Amino acid sequence: MEKKVTKPAKLKLRKGDLVQVIAGDAKGSQGKIAEVIIDKNRAIVEGVNMVSKHTKPNAANPNGGIVKQEAAIHISNLALVEPKTGKTTRVGRKLNDAGKLVRVSKKSGEEIK
């Protein structure tokens, strides 16, 4: 039997967006999205969800040891922070005047750059 290949969902958050964690251990903390992992619906947020990783000695780190780094967090646990108000908002999509599909804030209705 063939395995079905499903198309990944259209995510409403992008690299560079300022987000706030709304659930989990890091709840309440804010940071910029450094990377979005589309096929897993996860994002890596700067300074949020830090984990300790044990590393072997290598050229970059000759002694090895324990390194703190960000772990991926599920998109559903993140909310976009509106730049003007500083509060969280949901994201919608609309056609603008040029006929291009853009992201808009559900609270203010303004376009998200």
N, C-alpha and C positions, 0 to 999 in steps of 0.2 A: 504494500500500500504506500502511495506517495504521501509525503509530508506536505501539508499546506503551508505556504509562505504567506503570512499576513503582513499587510502594510502597516508600518508603525503609525500611531496616532499623531495628529497634529498637536504639538505642544504649544502652550500659550506663553511660556517663559523662554528667554533667550540668554545667550552668553552676554555678560555685562549688565544684566538687570539687577537692581537692588531689591533683595527679597528679605522677608522675615519668616522665621520658622514658626509655624503655628501648632505643631504637635511634636511629641517626642522629648528626648532628654535635653535637646538644645532649644526648647521652646522659648520664644521671645527674643532670640539673638538675630542680628541682621548681618548681611554681608552681600558681596557681589558674586554672581554666578561666574565661576571660572571655566566650567565645562558642562555641557549637557550630553548625557548618554541617552540617545533617542530610543534605541531598541529595548532598554531596560526601564524607561520612564524615570530616570534618576538624574540628579544634578550634583555637581561638586561646588559647594559654596565656600568662599574664602573665610577662614577662621572659625568655621562652624563644623560640628560633628568630628572633632579631633580624635584620632585613634593612635595608639602606640604600635609601631611596626618594628619588628626585630630584623636588623639587616646584617648580612654577612660582610666581612671586609671586602672592599673592592677599590678600584683606582680612585674614585671620587671620595670615598670614605674609608681610609686605610685601617681604622680601628674597628669599624662595624659598630654595633650597639643598637640602642633603642632610639628610633626617630619618630617624632610626632608629625602626623600629616592628616589632611582632610579626607574623610570618607564620603562616599556618595550618599545622598539623602533623597527619598522619594519625592517626586514633583508634587504629589497631593499634600505633602506636609509643608509646602512653601506657599507664601502669598506675596504678590508683587507690592512694593511700597511705592505709593504715588509721590513723585518728586516735589510737587508743590505743597501738599498737605502733610506729608510724612506718615500718612496712615495707610493701612493695607487696603487693597482693592482687588476685585476680580477682573478678569480680562475678557473682553469680547472682541469680535472682528466686524468691521464695516467697510463698505466701499466708499472711498473718498471722492473728491471732485474729479480727480484725474482717472477714476475708474480702477484704482489700485486698492487691493484688500489690505487694510491697516488694522493694527491692534488699538483698541480703545478702552479706557477705564470705565468700569460699570458705575462707579460712584459719581465721577464728574462728567463723564461722556467725552473727555478730551482724548486726543490721539496720543499714543505712547510712542516716543521716539526711540 
